[in-house]
């Protein structure tokens, strides 16, 4: 399973977003026929997928900030 705190690959994030999109599309197209318990379980899965993407984005943001800081420090030397 994908670990957003350790995996720095944009392809992994892209696949996770694609999975989330497909799941939401399936839920929308089947919304009349799936039960409340199944809907709740699928929404929990959606939340987990989106949380993983959010964690990756925040980690990537910090990584880029550190890179920019390092670049600025190297320019001032």
C-alpha positions in Angstrom: 0.0 0.0 0.0 1.1 3.5 -0.7 2.7 5.4 2.2 2.3 9.2 1.6 4.9 10.1 4.2 7.7 8.0 2.6 6.8 7.8 -1.1 8.0 10.9 -3.0 6.8 9.7 -6.4 4.4 11.9 -8.3 3.2 8.8 -10.1 2.0 7.2 -6.9 0.0 10.3 -6.0 -1.5 10.4 -9.5 -2.6 6.8 -9.2 -4.1 7.5 -5.8 -6.0 10.5 -7.1 -7.2 8.3 -10.1 -8.4 5.6 -7.6 -10.3 8.2 -5.6 -11.9 9.7 -8.8 -13.0 6.3 -10.0 -14.4 5.4 -6.6 -16.4 8.6 -6.4 -17.6 8.1 -10.0 -18.8 4.6 -9.1 -20.5 5.8 -6.0 -22.3 8.6 -7.9 -23.4 6.2 -10.7 -24.6 3.6 -8.2 -26.0 5.9 -5.5 -29.6 4.8 -5.9 -28.7 1.1 -5.7 -26.2 0.9 -2.9 -27.2 0.7 0.7 -26.4 3.1 3.6 -23.8 0.8 5.1 -22.0 0.3 1.8 -22.1 4.0 1.1 -20.6 4.7 4.6 -17.8 2.2 4.0 -17.0 3.6 0.6 -17.0 7.2 1.9 -14.5 6.0 4.6 -12.3 4.7 1.8 -12.6 8.0 -0.1 -11.6 9.8 3.1 -8.5 7.6 3.5 -7.5 8.1 -0.1 -7.9 11.9 0.1 -6.1 12.0 3.4 -3.1 10.2 1.9 -3.0 12.7 -1.0 -3.2 15.6 1.4 -0.3 14.3 3.5 1.8 13.8 0.4 1.0 17.4 -0.8 1.9 18.8 2.6 5.2 16.8 2.7 6.0 17.9 -0.8 5.3 21.5 0.1 7.8 21.3 3.0 10.4 19.6 0.8 10.1 22.4 -1.8 10.4 25.1 0.8 13.6 23.5 2.2 15.0 23.3 -1.3 14.2 27.0 -1.9 15.7 27.9 1.4 18.9 25.9 0.6 19.1 27.7 -2.8 18.8 31.1 -1.2 21.5 30.2 1.3 23.8 29.0 -1.5 23.3 32.3 -3.4 24.1 34.4 -0.4 27.4 32.6 0.1 
